[in-house]
Amino acid sequence: MKRLTYISAILLTAIIVITSCHDKRKPGKVYMPDMAYSRAFESYAERDSNIFTMDKDRKGGNMIYFDNLPVSGTIKRGEMFPYTLPNDSNGYKMSAMVKNPLDSLNKAELAEAGRLFNINCGICHGEKGLANGPLATSGKVGGIANLTLDLYVKMADGTMFHSITYGRNLMGSYASQLDRKQRWMLVKYIRSLQPKAAATTAAPAATATVTTDSTTVKKG
């Protein structure tokens, strides 16, 4: 009896050793795979090349075309529509008819707009938009705009947004640093730096309106 117990113990130990030495990267069978692995298609997961293709010429039949890009003509939920006026003289002229989609900024948004202005614009235009930022006072860069002057007071919101988006004269584009909402917030903040009489600045009189992208364009 003792001998049988001894043999059984040896066999059990051998079984445990053998089964515990398998490749841990290859687990055994899963009792309920749906609970262990997601059946949903993950955006950045490795795809079966026998099923999915990024080659438009191979799509159809048993192949599914998938390129990780959003459906054409769609935008992310909560995001403003794209700004599509071209970066040319016609686009600049048409921008005067584009209305700021932000009616107003609350206290927190105005503070955030001020922070963005100081980071991106203050180095040239100064904290108050008086063209007295570090670069302006250094004398190394000239032609910096005083945003409180009548020229900019009368400038339409859309034209200001267009200039921030594409750049103007010595100023480069800020489209890569600021998203569309942030650029419109900057326009509102600049208005707050200007004389109060500037608050009525508007685009030319309109007889009809059409919606384009993130804004409403007025056409006279």
C-alpha positions in Angstrom: 0.0 0.0 0.0 2.8 2.3 0.9 4.6 1.5 -2.3 1.4 2.3 -4.3 1.1 5.7 -2.5 4.7 6.4 -3.3 4.3 5.6 -7.0 1.1 7.7 -7.2 2.9 10.7 -5.6 5.8 10.4 -8.1 3.4 10.2 -11.0 1.4 13.2 -9.8 4.6 15.2 -9.3 5.7 14.3 -12.8 2.4 15.3 -14.3 2.5 18.7 -12.5 6.1 19.4 -13.7 5.3 18.5 -17.3 2.1 20.5 -17.5 3.6 23.5 -15.8 6.5 23.8 -18.3 4.4 24.6 -21.4 4.7 27.9 -23.3 2.7 30.4 -21.2 2.3 32.6 -24.3 0.0 29.8 -25.7 -2.7 29.2 -23.2 -4.9 26.2 -23.4 -8.4 26.0 -24.6 -10.8 28.7 -23.4 -14.1 27.4 -22.0 -16.1 30.6 -23.0 -14.0 32.5 -25.6 -16.6 35.3 -26.0 -15.9 36.3 -22.4 -12.1 36.2 -22.9 -11.7 37.8 -26.3 -13.7 40.7 -27.8 -15.6 39.9 -30.9 -15.8 43.6 -31.8 -13.3 44.8 -34.4 -10.6 46.9 -32.7 -9.4 49.9 -34.8 -5.7 49.3 -34.2 -5.7 45.6 -33.9 -3.8 43.4 -36.4 -6.0 42.5 -39.2 -6.2 39.2 -41.2 -4.7 40.0 -44.6 -6.8 37.3 -46.1 -10.0 39.2 -45.1 -9.1 42.9 -44.9 -7.3 45.0 -47.5 -6.1 48.6 -47.8 -5.8 48.2 -51.6 -8.9 49.7 -53.3 -8.2 47.5 -56.4 -8.6 44.3 -54.3 -11.8 45.2 -52.5 -15.0 43.3 -53.2 -15.7 39.6 -53.2 -14.3 38.0 -50.1 -12.1 41.1 -49.3 -13.1 43.9 -47.0 -11.6 47.3 -47.7 -10.5 49.1 -44.5 -8.1 52.0 -44.3 -8.5 53.4 -40.7 -9.9 56.6 -42.1 -13.3 58.1 -41.2 -16.1 57.9 -43.7 -15.8 60.7 -46.3 -17.9 63.7 -45.4 -18.2 62.8 -41.7 -16.7 64.6 -38.7 -16.0 63.6 -35.1 -19.0 64.1 -32.8 -18.9 67.5 -31.2 -16.3 68.9 -33.6 -16.9 72.0 -35.8 -17.3 71.6 -39.5 -14.1 72.1 -41.5 -13.1 75.5 -42.8 -12.8 75.1 -46.5 -12.2 78.6 -47.9 -9.0 78.5 -50.0 -5.8 80.2 -49.0 -5.8 82.7 -51.8 -7.0 86.2 -52.5 -10.5 85.1 -53.2 -10.6 83.0 -50.0 -9.3 86.0 -48.0 -12.0 88.3 -49.6 -14.8 85.7 -49.0 -13.7 85.3 -45.3 -15.2 88.7 -44.5 -18.6 87.1 -44.9 -18.0 84.3 -42.4 -19.6 84.6 -39.1 -18.0 83.5 -35.8 -20.0 80.4 -34.7 -19.3 81.3 -31.0 -21.8 83.7 -29.7 -19.9 84.5 -26.6 -17.3 83.1 -24.1 -18.0 82.4 -20.5 -15.5 83.4 -17.8 -13.5 80.1 -18.0 -13.4 80.1 -21.8 -12.3 83.7 -21.9 -9.5 82.9 -19.5 -8.5 79.9 -21.7 -8.5 82.1 -24.8 -6.3 84.6 -23.0 -3.9 81.9 -22.1 -3.8 80.7 -25.7 -3.3 84.3 -26.9 -0.3 84.8 -24.6 1.3 81.6 -25.6 0.8 81.9 -29.4 0.3 85.6 -30.1 1.7 87.6 -27.1 5.4 87.2 -28.2 4.7 89.6 -31.1 1.4 91.3 -30.4 1.9 91.7 -26.6 -0.5 90.8 -23.8 -2.9 93.6 -24.7 -2.5 93.3 -28.5 -0.5 96.6 -28.7 2.3 95.2 -30.8 4.7 95.5 -27.9 5.6 91.8 -27.4 9.2 90.7 -26.8 9.9 90.2 -30.6 8.3 93.6 -31.4 10.4 95.5 -28.9 13.6 93.7 -29.8 13.6 95.5 -33.1 14.4 92.2 -35.0 10.9 91.9 -36.4 8.9 94.7 -37.9 5.4 95.3 -39.2 3.7 93.6 -36.2 0.0 94.6 -36.1 -1.4 96.6 -33.2 -4.7 94.8 -32.9 -6.4 97.7 -31.2 -6.1 100.0 -34.2 -9.1 100.9 -36.2 -8.0 98.7 -39.1 -8.4 95.6 -37.0 -11.3 96.9 -35.1 -13.2 97.0 -38.4 -11.8 93.7 -39.6 -14.5 91.0 -39.9 -14.3 88.0 -37.5 -14.0 85.7 -40.5 -11.1 87.6 -42.0 -9.3 87.4 -38.6 -10.0 83.7 -38.4 -8.7 83.2 -42.0 -5.5 85.0 -41.1 -4.9 82.9 -38.0 -5.7 79.7 -40.0 -3.5 80.4 -43.0 -1.1 83.1 -41.8 -0.8 86.6 -43.2 2.3 88.6 -44.3 5.0 87.8 -41.7 2.7 85.8 -39.5 2.6 82.1 -40.2 -0.3 79.6 -39.9 -1.5 78.5 -36.5 -3.8 75.8 -37.8 -1.5 73.1 -36.5 -1.2 74.6 -33.0 -4.8 75.6 -32.5 -8.0 73.7 -33.4 -10.9 75.5 -35.1 -12.7 76.3 -31.8 -9.6 77.7 -30.3 -9.0 79.9 -33.3 -12.5 81.3 -33.0 -12.0 81.8 -29.3 -8.9 83.8 -30.1 -11.0 86.1 -32.3 -13.4 86.6 -29.4 -10.5 87.4 -27.1 -8.9 89.9 -29.5 -12.3 91.6 -29.6 -12.2 91.9 -25.8 -8.9 93.7 -26.1 -10.2 96.2 -28.6 -12.2 99.4 -27.8 -15.8 98.5 -26.9 -17.0 100.3 -30.0 -15.5 97.4 -31.9 -18.0 95.0 -30.6 -20.4 95.8 -33.4 -17.9 94.9 -36.1 -19.7 92.9 -38.8 -19.5 91.6 -42.3 -21.1 93.5 -45.2 -24.9 93.7 -45.3 -26.5 90.5 -46.5 -29.6 89.6 -48.5 -29.2 85.9 -48.1 -27.3 83.4 -46.0 -25.8 80.0 -46.7 -24.2 77.6 -44.4 -20.7 76.5 -45.2 -18.5 74.3 -42.9 -18.4 75.6 -39.3 -19.8 78.9 -40.1 -22.6 80.9 -41.7 -21.6 82.9 -44.7 -23.6 85.9 -45.7 -23.9 86.9 -49.3 -24.8 90.3 -50.4 
